[in-house]
Amino acid sequence: MKAALSILFLLLSTHVYSLQAIFPDSCNTILWGIVNAKGDTSYLLGTFHEFGNVFFDSHSPLRSVYRSAECIATENDMRPIRIAKNETIKLSRSDRQSLEKYLGKTHSALTMKSTRYLPPASISYFLLHELYIRVCNTHEAEDVAVMDEYIANGARTAGKKLVGLESSADVLSVFNKMAGTNDNYDIKGIESLRDIIANPDKYVDSARKQCWEADNYKALTINYHFSKHSTEDDTLYAEIIDKRNYTWMDTIPQLLEDNRTFIAVGLKHLFYKNGLIMLLSAKGYTLFPVTLTKIENFHYKKALKK
């Protein structure tokens, strides 16, 4: 009887420990496994939009679970975002020359040609994104694309099913909300864009104060804040994180039932009580953190041959 009780206590203790291990606030990974009722395992990756493909490829087993997936899901399909009306931003010749000079060194997919189809709030986002890359040193010399773009393009090259969880119009709406405008051609957006082009140094200190997030990502020291709501950190998160998570949850469960899926979305979409990890768990999926290992002396060109 005592032996049976001991075994029961051990099983209960292990079960409690496993629950705590699945959802710790602090976790040294950005990759989570998702097991459906049939026992099929898919994966959820929290990306960092300013990191490049080398970071992705230089961590095991990221490449292997990505390659074995039947379906790849990203925030959007990473195709060029265009507005419905063929309008151009109202910038002076000198402004456009400054923008062209700035974009000549860019790590992002933004080009002078693509700016003709983007509202100012979106261009401002890409410029600040580029500034963060430079200030916080999130790119490697061998990077050829930002992480999310690389994942989507790789799916196309491999002939995998690629699903965008939101449309280009949704993306533009997010950029506008971040800029504090609902109008693609609001004068405030144009003035903000001009200011970034003319005075980039003004934004360097702001970017530098956020480098700790990139440092934590690189070190895989992540605090998921499962015990609080996103709006406790930023009221804007209700729109740009929570609302999108709920919208994506209309699509994600079916993908998990139909395919072995690799989902790649911004890391903060995994955070908080209303993050994808907690929402998927509430739907009955079993989630677990996947240990990542840095491949020492990683060389991108050599890795491509494997």
N, C-alpha and C positions, 0 to 999 in steps of 0.2 A: 504493500500500500504506500509506504514511504517512498519507494522507488518510483511508483506511478506518479505520485504528487510532485516529486522532483523533476520528472520528465515534463509534466504539465507546466510547472513553473518555468522551466527552461524554454519551452515553446512559447509561452506567453511573453516572457522577457525578450525573446528574439523578435517576436512580432512587434512589440512596442518599439524596440530599438530600430527595426527596419522602417517603421513609420517615421520616426524621428530622422533617420538618415535620408529618407526620400525627400523630405521638405525642410531641411535646415535653412535658416536665413542666410548663413554664410556657407558657400560651397565652392570648391576649387575646380569648377568646370563651367563651360558655356554650352555643353551638349547634354541633352536628355533623351533617354529612350522612352517610347510610348508603346505599351502592349495593349492590343485590343482583345475582345472577348474570345477570338479564335486563336490567340496566342501569337499573332503576327506582330513583329516589332518594327515600328517606324521611328524616326528621330526628329528632334526639334533643336535647332541651333539658334542661339542668340548671337546675331552678328553685330559688328560695330562698323557703322557706315564709312568711317574714315580709315579703316584698315584695308590692306590689300590682299591679293591672292597668296602671297608668300606665307603670311601668317596662317591662312587656311590650310595650305598644303604641307606646312612644316609641323603640323600636329597630328599625331596618330591617336585614334583611328578615324579621324575626320574624313580623310580621302576615301577610305575603304567603305564606310557606311554610305557616303554620298554616291560612290560608284555603283553600289549594289542596289540602290533605290530604284524603283520602277517609275516613280513620279517625283518631280521636284516642285515645291511650292515656295514662292517668294512673295514679298509684299505686293509687288506688281511685276509685270513681265519684263521690265527693264528696257523696253523699247523706247525710242525717243518720245518725250512727252510734248504734245502739241495742243495749242488751243484751237477752238473751233473757228474763230475768225482770224483771217490772215492779216493781223495787225503788227506793227512794229513799235518797239518802245521809243519814247520820245527823248532820245539822248542827243546831245550835241556831237559834232564831229570829234572834238577833243575828248569828250567822254568815251566815245566808241573807240578811239585810238588807245586811250588808257585801258579800256576793257580788253581790247585785242592784245595789248602788250602783257597784261596780267594773265590772260588765258594761254599765252604762248608757253607758259611753264606749268600749266595745270596738270594735276593727276587725275582729274575727273573727266567724264565724257562730254562736258560742256564745251561747245565750240562757238565761234562767232556766228556760224550758220544756224545753229540750234537756238541762239538767243532771239532770232527773228520770230520764233514760234512760242516763246515763253513770256509770261507776264513778269514784271519787275520783282515781285515777291519771290518767285521761283529762282530767278537769276541771283538774287541776294542770298538765298539759301545756299546755292552752289558755291558762291564766292566765299561765304563764311565757312562752309564745309572745307573748301580748299585751304583757307587760312588756318583752320584747325589742324589739317594734315601737316602743314609746314611748321607750325609752332610746336606741336606736340610730337612730331617725328613718328607718325604712325605708318609711314610707307617705307619699304625697303627698296634698295637700288634695283632689284630684279622684279619688282611689282609691275604688272602689265594692266591691271584693272583693280577697281575697288572690289571688296569682297562680294557684295550682293550681285554686282554686275557679272563678276567672274562665275558665280554659281549658276546664274541664269544662262549665260552664254555657253557654259559647259554642258548644260542640259540640252540645248539646241544642237550642239556639235555631236553629242552622243545619241541624238535621236530619242531622247527621253520625253515623256509627257511633262510639259511645263505649265504650271497654273499660277496666274497672278491673282492674289487674294483680293486685290482692289484694282480699279480702273485708273487710267491716266487722269480723268476728271477728279477722282477721289484724291489723288496725289496733289494736284494743284490746289484743291480745297484745303489740304493740310498745310501746304506752304503759306497760303493766305492767312490761315488761322494763326500760324506762328508769327507772321508779320503784323498781325492785328488788323487785317483788312479782309473784307468779303468780296472785294472788287478786283478783278485781274489787273485793271489799269487805274487803280486808285492813285491819286497824286502823291500820297504818303509813301507808297511803294516805290515810286520813281525817285522821290527825294532821298529815300533810304539807300537805294541802289547807287545813286550819284555819290552819296557820302562815303560808301564803302570803296568805290572806285578811286575817289579823290583822296581819301584819308585812311588807307588800310592800317596804318600803324595805330590808329585810335582803337582798333578792335583787337589788337594783339594781346593786350593785358587781359581782356575779357576771355579770350581763347585760352591763354596760359593758366587762368584760374580753374579751367575745366580739365586740364591735362591729367589730373589725378584719376579721372575716369578711364582714360586711355592706359595709364600706368597699371591700374587694377586689372583691366582687361588683358593686358599683355602678360601680367603675372598670374592670371586666372584666380584672383582673389575677389570673388563676387559676393555681394550682399544682396539677396533677392527680396528682402523686406516683405516676406509673406504675411507678416502679422499686421500690416497697415494698408490703408488705401492710398492709391497713387496721389490723390489730391492733397494729401498731407505734405507732400513734397512740392507740388506745383499744381495750382488749380487748372492750368491749361491741359494737364494730363487727362482730364475727363474727356476732352475732345480728341486729342491727338494720340492717346493710348487706349483708354478704356472703351470708348465708343467703337474704335476700329477693331479691338479684340472681339467684342460681341458680334460685330458684323462678320469677321473672319470665321467665328464659330458656327456660322450658318453653312460654311463650306468645308471646314477642316474635318469634322467627323466622318463625312462621306468619303473623303480622300483616304482616311485611315482604314476604312472598311474595305475599300476597293483595291488599294495598292499598298506596297511597301513604300512609304512616302518619306522624303527628306524635306522638312520645312525649315526655311531660313528667313527669320524676321529680326528686326532690331531687338537688341538684348532687353531693353526696358519693357517690351511687350511680354516678357516672361516674368517680370517683377510683380509684386503686390498681390493683394487679395483678389483682384480682378484681372490678374495676368493669365496668360494662356496655360501655364502649368496648373494653377488652381482650377481654372475653368474646365480643363480636360479631365482633371482628377474628379471633379464634381460630376462629370458625365460618365464616370465609371471606368476610365482608362487607368492602367497602372503605369506610373512614371517613375523613372529612376535616373540618377545622375551618372554620366559616363565619364570615367577618368580619362583625361587627355595627357599625352606624353609629348614633350617637345623633341623633335628629331634634331639632334645635335649636328652641327656642321652641314646643315641642309643647303643643298644647291638646287635651285629650281630647274635648270636645264637638265641636270642629271636625273632629277625626279621624273621628268616627262618621259624618259626612256623606259621607266619601269612599268 
